[in-house]
Amino acid sequence: MSKKHFVPMRYQSGKDAIDVFLWHCWPSYDFIFGLPSKSSRYYKSEAAFFQYRDTRARKIKCGFYVDKRELDILVKGFVMLSAAAFRESRRRSAKIANKEKP
């Protein structure tokens, strides 16, 4: 990543600021993805930030910083989950389609 990255938004998480790259909101929860900002104590040691919030209860369910190695493992795991979920949904759709035929 270049030194000058586009920051659409800055979010204050506790004492530390996060440069938000994706904030995806649903009616009952949201996901926040970002990088520690230069003013954050995690700026030099961590590569990324993730937070999952329950907006109905106004509580943070999960929030953590990860270094580059941990980030790579998380990405790999989510790619594997996505592929498995896609295969499973195709299997389920095929079963449903076969059952509906007379």
C-alpha positions, 0 to 999 in steps of 0.5 A: 500500500502506498504511503498516501492512501485514501481515507473516506472516514476516521473512526475513534475506537476507544483511545485510538483512531481508525482510518475506515476503508469499509463500513457496511451497515445492516439494520441490526449490525455493522462491520467496520474494516480499517487501518490504524491511523498515524495517531494510533498506538497500534500504527507501527505494530498492526496492519489492520482493524476489524469491528463487529457491532450490534447496533440494536444493543449499541454494543461492540460484539467483536473488535481486534487489530491484526498484523500482516501475517494474521491478516493473510490467514484471515483472508485465506480462511474467508476465501475458503469459507466463501468457496465452500458456502458457494458450493453448498448453496449450489448443492442445495439449489440442485436438490430443491430443483430435483424435488420440485420436478414431477 
